[in-house]
Amino acid sequence: MSDDDSLESQLRAMLRDDNGTDAKRTDGQRLDRVLHRAHIHGAVFDLLGLVTRWGWVLTEGGSRGMRNLKPSRRSNNTSNPTDR
């Protein structure tokens, strides 16, 4: 695994971009844009992680709940340990 992931390299390229639309922007404006993109990226992955975990919780709870929907009978044992 490399030390520099793709998001980080994209953010660094955005920050270093001296041509195009960023030529007129100040360093502070460029930094704000880069940090905004990083926050959006982080928030999306946090939201996906949250939905994934809750999905697992709901499916696990649903499957365990479905087991309890069916009526179950106790076996008819005539020998009860408390009757002795």
N, C-alpha and C positions, 0 to 999 in steps of 0.2 A: 504494500500500500504506500502511495506517495505521501510526502509531507504536506503537499499543497493540493487540496481538493478542488473540484471544478468550480464550486460556488465562490470560494476564496479567490481563485485566479480571475474569475469574472469580475468580482468586486474590485480587485486590485487594478484590473484593466480599465474599469469605469473611472476609478480614482485618478489614474495616470493619463486618461484620455485628454490630449491637448488639441485635437482637431475635431471638426464637426460641430455639434451643438454645444459641447462643453467648453469650447474656446472662449465664449463670452462669460462663462460662469466663474465665480470666485472659488477659491479652495473650500471655503465654508459651505457654499451651495453644493459643490460636488460631494463633499463629505456627507452632507444631509441626505442627498439622493442615494448615496451608497448605503448609508446606515438604514434608511427607509426600506430599501430593497432587502437588506439583510434581516430586518425585523419582520417583513412580510414573509420571507422565506422560512424563517424560524417559526412564525405563527402557524403557517400552513402545516408544517411537519408536527408541531405540537397538537394541532387540532386533529390531524389524521391519527396520531398516536392515541389521543383521547377517545376518538370514535372507535378505534380498533379495540381498545381495552373495554369500553362499555359494551361493544358488540359481543365480546367474549363473555362478559358478565351476564348479559341478558340471555344469550343462547345457553349458557351453562345453567342459569337459574330456570330457564324454560324447560330444559330437558329434565332437570331434577323435579320440577313441578309436575311435569307430565307423568312421571313415575308415581306420584302420589294421587293422581286423579282416579286411577283405577282402584276400585274397592278391593281390599285384601282381607282374607279370612285367616283367622288363627287356626292352626291345626287342632283337631279334636283329640287332645291327649287326655285320657282319663286319669292318668297319674299326675297329679299336681304336686310339686314339691312342698307347697305350703299346707297340704292336707294331712301330712304325716303326723 
